[in-house]
């Protein structure tokens, strides 16, 4: 079955669904991998340049925020002109930002290179753009599984790049390590070719195509969309805090730095399973239930890891639990946007949901550095993470999981 005929009649050319899946997953691996290594650069860059931990954390927090701010606009461009242009230009900016970050020696420049530029580059090339392409190019029967595969591929990038990033730093220094990560992105434009194509028009007011303004008004006037936005804020807080601060936290607890690399890698490994399971379960059970279970599970895992004495055993167990619950939120979240509003503006509408995720990520990363520098401990952030997990578990339960009236089948 060709992806074009089954998914989007507005696509440029017929491409087999298997090719779309493989190329999209490879892009997810390559674009998610380097950004997941940022926590390993905290210690060498702050030590060599005499920065505080908060200085580096602020740059990564800005990166997450600009990623989130840029995602809706990247989605708008992809919805208007197609995915290939956005993925290619985003990957180019991503690589350039890593090169410039390697040359950075002062805090202000770090905020611009590792923060603003890198965040915008990731926005244009992140796996959320791949998932939007899957929604348009693949038949509806494949989408839940495809969302799980794409998310799992991003986690595979984390699994592969975590030990690579630390190994590059140890063997060649952090500057050369950043250059090597940049070089890994050069093939993204080639891999993105099968994902070319623009979304087909869908029925809007009076049967005409819906405008961007109408799509935004419809979404932001929908209570369930706001609940989804609120819940995804918590996901960003959890994920960004752990990605950036877990490696130094493990060192602070007296363990070897290699355990930080293993923990981030294990999170990626277990999230392959978690994402695939979430994609599968989202096609069987109500997506809002899947999300609530994930967030309640996170509250338990984060609370236990914070309370129990830190050891190699608890690090491995936490990494396994966090991995199963990591980005497994993405398939049901992406699926809910598609169920409620269709695929015409799914990149843009998912982008706004993701912006909330990145606001949470900004606070998770920055607050972690801020509280550590002021109190010498991450305790307050771990406790806040538990409360937010409970909040997110509750907030997803009232979501109404059905298409808006515009898309409802005629009776």
PyMOL commands that set and color helices and strands:
alter all, ss='L'
color gray80, all
select helices_A, chain A and resi 3-6+17-35+38-49+53-81+83-102+107-125+127-137+140-183+188-191+193-195+205-207+212-220+223-252+258-282+287-307+312-324+329-341+346-375+379-395+405-407
alter helices_A, ss='H'
color red, helices_A
deselect
rebuild
show_as cartoon
